[in-house]
Amino acid sequence: MTDAVRCPICKREIRAEAQAPRPFCSARCRVVDLGSWLEGRYRIGSAADEVEDEASPGSDEEGRKGDS
């Protein structure tokens, strides 16, 4: 039994034992993904980003309540 995965770029199914540059089905898909990283389309968040996102809406609402 073989494990099959899908290429994250073109969604083509590839077998686990294939000699393709995993998790991509081809060098082209690997380069497309690299280009996406370099252009900033992907982002890895950090714990600090999550804390900022949670604090921002609350601080805006508190400021509005004080102005009323």
C-alpha positions, -999 to +999 in steps of 0.1 A: +000+000+000+014+034-009+006+068+006-005+094-018-003+131-012-014+161-032+009+188-045+001+220-027+004+240-059-014+221-086-032+195-064-019+166-085-018+134-066+017+120-061+029+087-046+052+087-016+079+067-033+080+090-063+113+107-070+096+141-073+108+169-050+083+164-022+058+177-013+056+190-048+050+170-079+077+188-100+105+213-099+081+238-115+056+236-086+085+239-061+097+271-078+062+285-079+059+279-041+093+296-035+082+326-055+051+329-033+073+329-002+096+355-017+067+378-027+053+376+008+021+358+000+028+333+028+034+344+064+042+325+095+027+342+125+042+344+160+027+345+195+034+382+195+012+387+164-017+368+180-015+389+212-015+421+191-045+409+171-065+401+202-055+434+219-062+457+190-101+454+188-105+457+226-083+488+228-103+505+200-136+497+217-124+510+251-113+542+234-147+547+219-165+541+251-145+567+269-153+592+241-190+588+245 
